[in-house]
Amino acid sequence: MSRPLCPLVFEPVYKNYIWGGDWIIRKYGRSAPPGVYAESWEVSDREDGMSVVRGGPMAGVSLCDAIGEWGAGLLGSRAGGLRFPLLIKLIDSRERLSVQVHPDDASAARHGGEAKTEMWYVLDAAPGAGVFAGLKPGVDASAFRRAMEEKRFREILTRVPVKAGDAIFIPGGLVHAIDAGCLLLEVQQNSNTTYRIYDWDRVGPDGQPRPLHIAEAMKVIRWDLGDAARVAPKDLPAAGGNARALVVESPYFRVEKFALSRPQDVSGDGGSFQVLFVISGAARIAWDGLSEALPAGTSCLVPASLRGVKLESAAPGAEMARITLP
C-alpha cells in the first residue's frame, strides 16, 4: 500500500567539476565542508546523481522509488512514462565552462546519446558576467572548423551579458558555454550527454587537457539556429493576487515565476508535477495539516495529484519559480 502523497524536498547532489566554486553554499547558507560545489542537482532521477528525500514522511526514499510508489500521481498524466523527465540544477561558474553542444531529439535518434534542451535563469551574476549562446551570423561548418584550426574560436561565439533575473533558452544543437561569474538555475531534459568542443586550453586535475568530442559535436550542431538571446518574460494574469510571468515555454518544460506576496494555492492539476524553487526570500508549504519551511535556494517537488497545497511567504520579498511540463 502506497503512502499518502506529499511535497518532496531532496538532499542536494553536489558535483565538484573543475570550473566550480562555493557560491551555492555561501549564498544559501548551506552546511557543507570546504570544497568545490560546481553544481547542485536539486531534482534528479539519474543513477549518476539520484535525489533522495531529505525529511518528512518519505525521508530516505529515492526519487526513482517515489515514482515507483506513486506513479502518475507524482509525475502527472502528461509525463508519458515512469521516469522523471527533467533535471533541475544550480550552477556556479567560478571559471568559464567549456564550449559544448547537446543533441536535440532528431540528432539523438540518429547518432545516439540523450537529447538535451535547457534553459538558464540567472540567480546572481558578477559584474561583467555573461554566457556564450550560439554562433555569430554566417558561421557554417567550414568556418567553424577553420576557427578551431586557427585558434580563433572565441571570435565565432555570440556572448550575451547577463544579470540577475535574466533567462536564456538553449535548444539542443546550439553551441554554448557559461562564462565565469554566473549563478544559475538550470532546467533541462533528463540527459547528461555533452559534447565538449573547446576547453579554453585548460587542463584537468590530472594536469592533462580534458577530452574533446569534435566528431560527435559536428554531427549534432544545428547550423540553422544561429545565436540565442535573453528570453523576455511575458506577464500572465495574477493568481491569488500574486503577480506572475511566463519565463520559458518549450516542448519539454514550462517555467513561470511569481511574487509570493499573498498565500497561494499550489495544488496539483493531475497533468504535471510542479517543482517550486525559492528564488529569494523564504516560503512555507502546507498540506494535510503538515508544513515545511522552504528557505531561499530550496527546490520542492509537488506531486501532480496532491490537492489542498498552500504556499505562503515566510520572509519579505519572496519570489518563486514554478517548473512544470507544458
DAPE-V27561 format. One record per residue. N is the residue number from 1. RES is the residue in one small letter. PHI is phi in radians with two decimals (* if undefined). Layout:
BEGIN
n=N res=RES phi=PHI
n=N res=RES phi=PHI
END
This chain:
BEGIN
n=1 res=m phi=*
n=2 res=s phi=-1.35
n=3 res=r phi=-1.35
n=4 res=p phi=-1.07
n=5 res=l phi=-1.05
n=6 res=c phi=-2.75
n=7 res=p phi=-1.09
n=8 res=l phi=-2.15
n=9 res=v phi=-2.02
n=10 res=f phi=-1.87
n=11 res=e phi=-1.15
n=12 res=p phi=-1.17
n=13 res=v phi=-1.85
n=14 res=y phi=-1.61
n=15 res=k phi=-2.12
n=16 res=n phi=-1.79
n=17 res=y phi=-1.04
n=18 res=i phi=-1.04
n=19 res=w phi=-1.55
n=20 res=g phi=-1.56
n=21 res=g phi=-2.33
n=22 res=d phi=-2.29
n=23 res=w phi=-1.09
n=24 res=i phi=-1.01
n=25 res=i phi=-1.15
n=26 res=r phi=-1.21
n=27 res=k phi=-1.13
n=28 res=y phi=-1.84
n=29 res=g phi=1.04
n=30 res=r phi=-1.39
n=31 res=s phi=-1.52
n=32 res=a phi=-2.82
n=33 res=p phi=-1.19
n=34 res=p phi=-0.97
n=35 res=g phi=2.89
n=36 res=v phi=-1.77
n=37 res=y phi=-2.23
n=38 res=a phi=-1.16
n=39 res=e phi=-2.35
n=40 res=s phi=-2.11
n=41 res=w phi=-1.40
n=42 res=e phi=-1.51
n=43 res=v phi=-2.40
n=44 res=s phi=-2.51
n=45 res=d phi=-1.97
n=46 res=r phi=-2.39
n=47 res=e phi=-1.10
n=48 res=d phi=-1.49
n=49 res=g phi=3.00
n=50 res=m phi=-1.34
n=51 res=s phi=-1.25
n=52 res=v phi=-2.23
n=53 res=v phi=-1.10
n=54 res=r phi=-1.32
n=55 res=g phi=-2.82
n=56 res=g phi=1.44
n=57 res=p phi=-1.06
n=58 res=m phi=-1.87
n=59 res=a phi=-0.91
n=60 res=g phi=1.49
n=61 res=v phi=-1.53
n=62 res=s phi=-1.32
n=63 res=l phi=-1.05
n=64 res=c phi=-1.02
n=65 res=d phi=-1.24
n=66 res=a phi=-1.10
n=67 res=i phi=-1.13
n=68 res=g phi=-1.07
n=69 res=e phi=-1.41
n=70 res=w phi=-1.83
n=71 res=g phi=0.98
n=72 res=a phi=-1.14
n=73 res=g phi=-1.09
n=74 res=l phi=-1.58
n=75 res=l phi=-1.40
n=76 res=g phi=1.78
n=77 res=s phi=-1.21
n=78 res=r phi=-1.51
n=79 res=a phi=-1.26
n=80 res=g phi=1.19
n=81 res=g phi=2.92
n=82 res=l phi=-2.11
n=83 res=r phi=-2.26
n=84 res=f phi=-1.13
n=85 res=p phi=-1.41
n=86 res=l phi=-2.13
n=87 res=l phi=-2.26
n=88 res=i phi=-1.91
n=89 res=k phi=-2.34
n=90 res=l phi=-1.91
n=91 res=i phi=-2.25
n=92 res=d phi=-2.05
n=93 res=s phi=-1.70
n=94 res=r phi=-1.08
n=95 res=e phi=-2.12
n=96 res=r phi=-1.13
n=97 res=l phi=-1.40
n=98 res=s phi=-1.13
n=99 res=v phi=-1.33
n=100 res=q phi=-2.61
n=101 res=v phi=-2.62
n=102 res=h phi=-2.13
n=103 res=p phi=-1.23
n=104 res=d phi=-1.56
n=105 res=d phi=-1.01
n=106 res=a phi=-1.15
n=107 res=s phi=-1.16
n=108 res=a phi=-1.12
n=109 res=a phi=-1.16
n=110 res=r phi=-1.40
n=111 res=h phi=-2.02
n=112 res=g phi=1.64
n=113 res=g phi=1.47
n=114 res=e phi=-1.93
n=115 res=a phi=-1.16
n=116 res=k phi=-2.59
n=117 res=t phi=-1.86
n=118 res=e phi=-2.51
n=119 res=m phi=-2.46
n=120 res=w phi=-2.08
n=121 res=y phi=-1.92
n=122 res=v phi=-1.43
n=123 res=l phi=-1.47
n=124 res=d phi=-2.82
n=125 res=a phi=-2.71
n=126 res=a phi=-1.27
n=127 res=p phi=-0.95
n=128 res=g phi=1.43
n=129 res=a phi=-1.17
n=130 res=g phi=-2.94
n=131 res=v phi=-2.32
n=132 res=f phi=-1.75
n=133 res=a phi=-2.38
n=134 res=g phi=1.67
n=135 res=l phi=-1.77
n=136 res=k phi=-1.18
n=137 res=p phi=-0.95
n=138 res=g phi=1.56
n=139 res=v phi=-1.38
n=140 res=d phi=-1.98
n=141 res=a phi=-1.08
n=142 res=s phi=-1.22
n=143 res=a phi=-1.15
n=144 res=f phi=-1.11
n=145 res=r phi=-1.10
n=146 res=r phi=-1.10
n=147 res=a phi=-1.11
n=148 res=m phi=-1.16
n=149 res=e phi=-1.11
n=150 res=e phi=-1.65
n=151 res=k phi=0.97
n=152 res=r phi=-2.01
n=153 res=f phi=-1.08
n=154 res=r phi=-1.01
n=155 res=e phi=-1.18
n=156 res=i phi=-1.71
n=157 res=l phi=-1.64
n=158 res=t phi=-1.60
n=159 res=r phi=-1.76
n=160 res=v phi=-2.01
n=161 res=p phi=-1.10
n=162 res=v phi=-2.34
n=163 res=k phi=-2.48
n=164 res=a phi=-0.97
n=165 res=g phi=1.70
n=166 res=d phi=-1.34
n=167 res=a phi=-2.37
n=168 res=i phi=-2.23
n=169 res=f phi=-1.81
n=170 res=i phi=-2.14
n=171 res=p phi=-1.25
n=172 res=g phi=-0.96
n=173 res=g phi=1.68
n=174 res=l phi=-1.60
n=175 res=v phi=-1.20
n=176 res=h phi=-2.77
n=177 res=a phi=-2.82
n=178 res=i phi=-1.70
n=179 res=d phi=-1.39
n=180 res=a phi=-1.13
n=181 res=g phi=1.60
n=182 res=c phi=-2.03
n=183 res=l phi=-2.05
n=184 res=l phi=-2.17
n=185 res=l phi=-1.68
n=186 res=e phi=-1.93
n=187 res=v phi=-2.04
n=188 res=q phi=-2.58
n=189 res=q phi=-1.03
n=190 res=n phi=-1.29
n=191 res=s phi=-2.64
n=192 res=n phi=-2.31
n=193 res=t phi=-1.51
n=194 res=t phi=-2.30
n=195 res=y phi=-1.89
n=196 res=r phi=-1.41
n=197 res=i phi=-1.80
n=198 res=y phi=-2.65
n=199 res=d phi=-2.11
n=200 res=w phi=1.03
n=201 res=d phi=1.02
n=202 res=r phi=-1.51
n=203 res=v phi=-1.96
n=204 res=g phi=-1.44
n=205 res=p phi=-1.03
n=206 res=d phi=-1.53
n=207 res=g phi=1.44
n=208 res=q phi=-1.90
n=209 res=p phi=-1.03
n=210 res=r phi=-1.27
n=211 res=p phi=-1.07
n=212 res=l phi=-1.88
n=213 res=h phi=-2.32
n=214 res=i phi=-1.10
n=215 res=a phi=-1.05
n=216 res=e phi=-1.14
n=217 res=a phi=-1.09
n=218 res=m phi=-1.10
n=219 res=k phi=-1.35
n=220 res=v phi=-1.99
n=221 res=i phi=-1.10
n=222 res=r phi=-1.73
n=223 res=w phi=-1.22
n=224 res=d phi=-1.39
n=225 res=l phi=-1.36
n=226 res=g phi=1.12
n=227 res=d phi=-2.02
n=228 res=a phi=-2.25
n=229 res=a phi=-2.25
n=230 res=r phi=-1.03
n=231 res=v phi=-1.57
n=232 res=a phi=-1.50
n=233 res=p phi=-1.05
n=234 res=k phi=-1.95
n=235 res=d phi=-1.08
n=236 res=l phi=-2.03
n=237 res=p phi=-1.00
n=238 res=a phi=-1.05
n=239 res=a phi=-2.12
n=240 res=g phi=1.07
n=241 res=g phi=1.46
n=242 res=n phi=-1.79
n=243 res=a phi=-1.13
n=244 res=r phi=-2.54
n=245 res=a phi=-2.56
n=246 res=l phi=-1.50
n=247 res=v phi=-1.54
n=248 res=v phi=-2.56
n=249 res=e phi=-2.30
n=250 res=s phi=-2.34
n=251 res=p phi=-1.15
n=252 res=y phi=-1.98
n=253 res=f phi=-2.79
n=254 res=r phi=-2.26
n=255 res=v phi=-2.18
n=256 res=e phi=-2.01
n=257 res=k phi=-2.31
n=258 res=f phi=-2.64
n=259 res=a phi=-1.36
n=260 res=l phi=-1.87
n=261 res=s phi=-1.46
n=262 res=r phi=-2.31
n=263 res=p phi=-0.96
n=264 res=q phi=-2.22
n=265 res=d phi=-1.36
n=266 res=v phi=-2.14
n=267 res=s phi=-1.07
n=268 res=g phi=-1.22
n=269 res=d phi=-1.86
n=270 res=g phi=1.49
n=271 res=g phi=-1.54
n=272 res=s phi=-2.64
n=273 res=f phi=-1.04
n=274 res=q phi=-2.22
n=275 res=v phi=-1.88
n=276 res=l phi=-1.77
n=277 res=f phi=-2.06
n=278 res=v phi=-1.50
n=279 res=i phi=-1.23
n=280 res=s phi=-2.67
n=281 res=g phi=1.25
n=282 res=a phi=-2.76
n=283 res=a phi=-2.41
n=284 res=r phi=-2.37
n=285 res=i phi=-1.88
n=286 res=a phi=-2.29
n=287 res=w phi=-2.79
n=288 res=d phi=0.82
n=289 res=g phi=1.38
n=290 res=l phi=-1.99
n=291 res=s phi=-2.68
n=292 res=e phi=-2.54
n=293 res=a phi=-1.32
n=294 res=l phi=-2.20
n=295 res=p phi=-1.24
n=296 res=a phi=-0.94
n=297 res=g phi=1.50
n=298 res=t phi=-1.72
n=299 res=s phi=-1.91
n=300 res=c phi=-2.31
n=301 res=l phi=-1.65
n=302 res=v phi=-1.79
n=303 res=p phi=-1.03
n=304 res=a phi=-1.09
n=305 res=s phi=-1.81
n=306 res=l phi=-1.46
n=307 res=r phi=-1.83
n=308 res=g phi=1.18
n=309 res=v phi=-1.82
n=310 res=k phi=-2.09
n=311 res=l phi=-2.17
n=312 res=e phi=-2.40
n=313 res=s phi=-1.23
n=314 res=a phi=-2.08
n=315 res=a phi=-2.83
n=316 res=p phi=-1.03
n=317 res=g phi=1.33
n=318 res=a phi=-1.14
n=319 res=e phi=-2.35
n=320 res=m phi=-2.15
n=321 res=a phi=-1.90
n=322 res=r phi=-2.13
n=323 res=i phi=-2.00
n=324 res=t phi=-2.43
n=325 res=l phi=-1.34
n=326 res=p phi=-1.21
END
